[in-house]
Amino acid sequence: MEPSDSTTYTEAALVAAMEALLIEGLEPPQNRKRGDDFSGVEYLQVEDPKIKDQKMSQILDEMKSKLGK
């Protein structure tokens, strides 16, 4: 069964889209060019505070055990 609403893209449009994705994704420091007509939302991943606290407690416990020896 073939889709009834197929969309075709030119090679130039696909290359421009891929270039824009790479530029936006990799953020090369020396590249002043932004992706052509590329828009989207940027999400920044942040560590969960509970996990951060657990890691800090674990580090402190390890330090205490090493100082006690």
C-alpha positions as CSV (number, residue, x, y, z in Angstrom):
1,M,0.0,0.0,0.0
2,E,1.5,3.3,-1.1
3,P,0.9,6.6,0.8
4,S,-1.6,8.8,-1.0
5,D,0.2,12.0,0.1
6,S,3.8,11.6,-0.8
7,T,6.2,14.6,-0.6
8,T,9.4,14.9,-2.7
9,Y,12.4,16.9,-1.7
10,T,15.2,18.2,-3.9
11,E,18.8,17.2,-3.3
12,A,19.7,20.8,-2.5
13,A,16.9,21.1,0.1
14,L,18.0,17.8,1.8
15,V,21.7,18.9,1.8
16,A,20.7,22.3,3.3
17,A,18.6,20.6,6.0
18,M,21.4,18.2,6.9
19,E,23.9,21.0,7.1
20,A,21.7,23.0,9.3
21,L,21.2,20.1,11.6
22,L,24.9,19.4,11.9
23,I,25.7,23.1,12.5
24,E,23.1,23.4,15.2
25,G,23.8,20.1,16.8
26,L,27.6,20.4,16.9
27,E,27.9,24.1,17.4
28,P,31.4,24.4,15.9
29,P,33.2,27.3,17.7
30,Q,34.7,28.9,14.5
31,N,31.6,28.6,12.4
32,R,29.7,31.9,12.1
33,K,27.0,30.5,9.8
34,R,23.7,29.4,11.3
35,G,21.5,26.8,9.7
36,D,19.5,28.2,6.8
37,D,15.9,28.7,7.9
38,F,16.4,26.3,10.7
39,S,14.2,26.8,13.7
40,G,13.6,24.7,16.7
41,V,13.8,24.5,20.5
42,E,17.0,23.8,22.3
43,Y,16.8,21.6,25.4
44,L,19.5,21.6,28.0
45,Q,19.9,18.5,30.1
46,V,20.3,19.1,33.8
47,E,21.3,16.6,36.4
48,D,18.6,15.7,38.9
49,P,19.3,17.4,42.3
50,K,18.6,14.1,44.1
51,I,21.2,12.3,42.0
52,K,23.7,15.1,42.6
53,D,23.2,14.9,46.3
54,Q,23.6,11.1,46.3
55,K,26.8,11.4,44.4
56,M,28.1,14.1,46.8
57,S,27.2,11.9,49.8
58,Q,29.0,9.0,48.3
59,I,32.1,11.0,47.6
60,L,32.1,12.4,51.2
61,D,31.6,8.9,52.6
62,E,34.6,7.6,50.5
63,M,36.7,10.5,51.7
64,K,35.8,9.9,55.4
65,S,36.6,6.2,55.1
66,K,40.0,7.0,53.5
67,L,40.9,9.6,56.2
68,G,39.9,7.1,58.9
69,K,42.5,4.6,57.7
